[in-house]
Amino acid sequence: MNSRAWPYRFKEVAWGQIGARFHGMAAEYTEFRPMADIVDSVLACGGEHRLAGLTSMHDLVVTARPVPEYSPVEVVIVRSPSSGAVGPGGVIIEHRSITGHDDLIVRPEPDAVPLFWRFMTEKFGVEPARPTGRGAAR
């Protein structure tokens, strides 16, 4: 097996803290705007109840709940241009599986949120909840 899954204990961080971090960085460096937008979308649809996240340098690392107690942990990593893996105006979203069947897609920054939810749906079976009636579906 050639797993590139998260090899550490997944020490999740509250989504509000992750959002504050990326919004602060985006205020100074526009390449972090897609990261802040992704976090906003997670919070807007109640995704914090179904997804756990943390940051690694300038990257967003996400896994499904319940978070596995032991590594390796299957994750999706969102990389900004500052990570050096993609040029200006781009975003990389990468799935790192336990089986080694990884997936990586590069898109322009405006595609970051839809691509993130595509990965969440395909890899973890977590779809964004859509508002229904007076409240938001969870």
C-alpha positions in Angstrom: 0.0 0.0 0.0 1.3 3.5 -0.9 -0.8 5.7 1.4 -0.2 9.4 1.5 -3.1 9.9 3.9 -2.6 12.2 7.0 0.1 10.4 9.0 -0.5 12.3 12.2 -3.2 12.4 14.8 -5.9 14.7 13.3 -6.0 17.6 15.8 -9.1 19.4 14.6 -9.5 23.2 15.0 -12.9 24.9 15.3 -14.2 26.1 12.0 -14.6 29.7 13.4 -10.9 29.8 14.2 -10.0 28.4 10.8 -12.3 31.1 9.2 -10.7 33.9 11.2 -7.2 32.8 10.2 -8.0 32.6 6.5 -10.0 35.9 6.5 -7.1 37.6 8.2 -4.7 36.2 5.7 -7.0 37.1 2.8 -7.3 40.7 4.0 -3.5 41.0 3.4 -3.0 38.5 0.6 -5.8 37.9 -2.0 -4.6 34.3 -2.8 -6.2 33.2 0.5 -9.7 34.4 -0.5 -10.7 31.0 -1.9 -9.7 29.4 1.5 -11.9 31.9 3.4 -14.7 31.3 0.9 -14.6 27.5 1.4 -14.7 27.9 5.2 -17.6 30.3 4.9 -19.5 27.7 2.8 -18.8 25.0 5.4 -20.3 27.2 8.1 -23.2 28.5 6.0 -24.5 24.9 5.4 -23.8 23.4 8.8 -20.9 21.5 7.4 -19.0 21.9 10.7 -21.2 19.2 12.1 -20.1 16.7 9.4 -16.6 17.8 8.6 -13.5 18.4 10.7 -10.7 20.7 9.7 -7.3 22.0 10.6 -4.6 24.2 9.0 -1.1 23.1 7.9 0.9 26.2 7.1 -1.2 27.8 4.4 -3.3 24.7 3.6 -6.7 23.6 4.7 -7.0 19.9 5.7 -10.4 18.4 6.0 -11.8 15.0 7.0 -15.2 13.5 7.7 -16.7 13.1 11.1 -16.3 11.2 13.2 -12.6 11.9 13.1 -10.6 8.7 13.3 -8.7 8.3 16.5 -5.6 6.9 14.9 -3.6 7.7 11.8 -3.5 7.4 8.9 -6.5 9.6 8.2 -8.1 10.0 4.8 -8.1 13.8 4.1 -8.8 16.4 1.4 -6.2 19.2 1.3 -6.9 22.6 -0.2 -3.7 24.3 -1.3 -3.3 28.0 -2.1 -0.8 29.5 -4.4 1.4 30.3 -1.4 2.1 26.6 -0.9 4.2 26.7 -4.0 2.2 23.8 -5.6 0.0 26.0 -7.9 0.6 29.4 -9.6 -1.2 32.7 -9.0 -5.0 32.6 -9.5 -5.2 28.8 -9.0 -6.2 26.4 -6.3 -5.4 22.7 -5.9 -7.7 20.3 -4.1 -6.1 16.9 -3.3 -7.6 13.8 -1.9 -5.2 11.6 0.1 -6.7 8.2 0.7 -5.6 5.4 2.9 -5.5 3.0 -0.1 -3.2 5.2 -2.2 -5.9 5.9 -4.7 -5.3 9.7 -4.5 -6.9 12.4 -6.6 -5.7 15.9 -7.4 -7.4 18.7 -9.4 -6.1 22.2 -10.3 -8.7 24.9 -11.1 -8.9 28.7 -11.2 -9.7 30.3 -7.8 -13.4 31.0 -8.7 -13.9 27.2 -8.9 -12.6 26.6 -5.4 -15.9 26.3 -3.5 -17.8 24.1 -6.0 -14.7 21.9 -6.4 -14.3 21.6 -2.6 -17.9 20.3 -2.3 -17.4 18.0 -5.3 -14.6 16.4 -3.3 -16.6 16.3 -0.1 -19.5 14.6 -1.9 -17.4 12.1 -3.8 -14.8 11.2 -1.2 -16.8 11.5 2.1 -20.4 11.4 1.0 -21.0 14.9 2.6 -23.0 17.3 0.6 -23.7 20.9 1.4 -27.1 21.3 3.0 -29.5 23.4 1.0 -31.8 25.9 2.7 -35.4 24.6 2.9 -38.4 26.7 4.0 -37.6 28.9 6.9 -34.5 27.0 8.2 -31.4 25.4 6.8 -31.4 21.7 6.3 -28.8 19.9 8.2 
